[in-house]
């Protein structure tokens, strides 16, 4: 399963950028964000259209 992770602006919470990663990478990204106090939003990534 793949997830989209959006990095959120500290002031107003709008999405600054996003990336799509596999499930194994989510934990690492969460740990990195927590270590620097970064706000993120994680949601399942949609399947790409062929």
C-alpha positions in Angstrom: 0.0 0.0 0.0 1.2 3.5 -0.8 0.6 6.7 1.2 0.6 10.4 0.4 2.4 12.5 3.0 1.7 16.2 3.0 4.0 18.6 4.8 1.9 21.3 6.4 2.7 25.0 6.9 3.3 25.8 10.6 1.2 29.0 10.4 -2.0 28.1 8.7 -1.8 24.4 8.1 -2.0 24.5 4.3 -0.1 21.8 2.4 3.4 23.0 1.4 4.4 19.9 -0.5 3.6 16.2 -0.7 5.3 12.9 -1.5 4.0 9.3 -2.1 5.8 6.5 -0.3 5.3 2.8 0.5 4.1 1.6 3.8 7.6 0.7 5.0 8.7 4.3 4.7 5.9 5.9 6.6 7.3 5.1 10.1 10.7 6.7 9.2 9.1 9.8 7.9 6.9 10.1 11.0 9.9 9.8 13.2 11.8 12.4 11.2 8.9 14.8 11.3 8.5 14.3 15.1 12.1 14.9 15.8 11.9 18.4 14.3 8.3 19.3 15.2 7.1 19.2 11.6 3.4 18.9 11.0 2.4 16.3 8.4 -0.8 14.7 7.2 -0.9 11.1 6.0 -3.5 9.5 3.7 -3.8 6.5 1.4 -2.5 7.4 -2.0 -5.0 6.9 -4.9 -4.1 4.3 -7.5 -2.5 5.9 -10.6 -4.7 5.8 -13.7 -3.3 3.7 -16.5 
